[in-house]
Structures are given as structure tokens and as C-alpha cells.
Amino acid sequence: MVERWRGHGPRRVPEGTLGTTEEEVAAKLAADSDRGRRLILELAGVPVGEMNYRTAVERTAEIGIKICDPGSRGQGHGTAYLRMLIS
């Protein structure tokens, strides 16, 4: 996933994330809390994307999702992951 976050996929990721190291990703995952969390999205045990959420204000959350694997896009996986998060 780190390779895809560096912009090696068909779509470039936002500026500022291209230099992310595996250690930085691990540190961010370890720093997650109930107010915000990062999740690795997998299909059949293979990482295909990531999702994150954070509490913006009480009872309001912001959600981000990225399907990094081009072959996994457009098949409803993102919708399914969002439904799992919200339910």
C-alpha cells in the first residue's frame, strides 16, 4: 500500500503523501484513537485500499476512502466498506 500512496498507481495521491515511508504509516496506524482511525482495506487477504475517519465535531464524522488497486475499482467494494463502517 505504501507504494501506491507514493503515487505509483494510475492516479496520483495528494501532495505531501508521496514521501511516506512504511515506518511513518506504521506510526500513524499506531496513533489511531476512537476520535480517528485508519483502516487497510483487503480483498481475500490482499490490501487493495485504505479508509479513514475522524470526528469533526460531536456526532459528525469525516470519512475518506481510497481503492488503490485499479482492478478493484468500480465493483462496489468501496460502497461495501462504507456500509460496514457505518453500520
C-alpha positions, -999 to 999 in steps of 0.1 A, spaced: 0 0 0 28 24 7 40 21 -29 5 31 -41 4 60 -16 37 73 -31 19 78 -64 30 47 -84 -6 38 -92 -26 53 -122 -39 82 -100 -15 104 -81 -22 108 -44 -25 143 -28 7 163 -25 26 157 8 20 120 9 44 109 -18 74 106 5 55 84 31 77 56 44 65 23 58 76 34 92 55 66 90 24 46 80 30 22 109 34 51 134 2 67 121 -17 34 124 -4 30 160 -15 66 169 -52 60 159 -78 65 186 -116 65 190 -117 100 175 -100 89 143 -88 57 127 -71 44 96 -81 11 81 -64 -11 55 -90 -25 31 -84 -61 19 -100 -84 -6 -92 -121 0 -63 -111 24 -47 -87 -2 -45 -50 6 -65 -30 -21 -70 4 -4 -75 24 27 -102 42 46 -100 67 74 -124 86 96 -122 113 122 -147 130 145 -150 166 131 -174 178 158 -196 158 182 -218 134 163 -203 144 130 -175 124 112 -155 128 81 -147 97 61 -121 92 34 -117 61 12 -93 52 -15 -92 20 -36 -56 19 -47 -57 -13 -68 -71 -3 -102 -85 -38 -108 -106 -35 -76 -123 -2 -86 -158 1 -100 -170 -31 -85 -189 -18 -54 -161 -26 -29 -159 10 -17 -197 11 -11 -195 -22 8 -166 -10 30 -185 22 38 -216 3 47 -196 -19 71 -180 12 87 -214 30 92 -233 0 105 
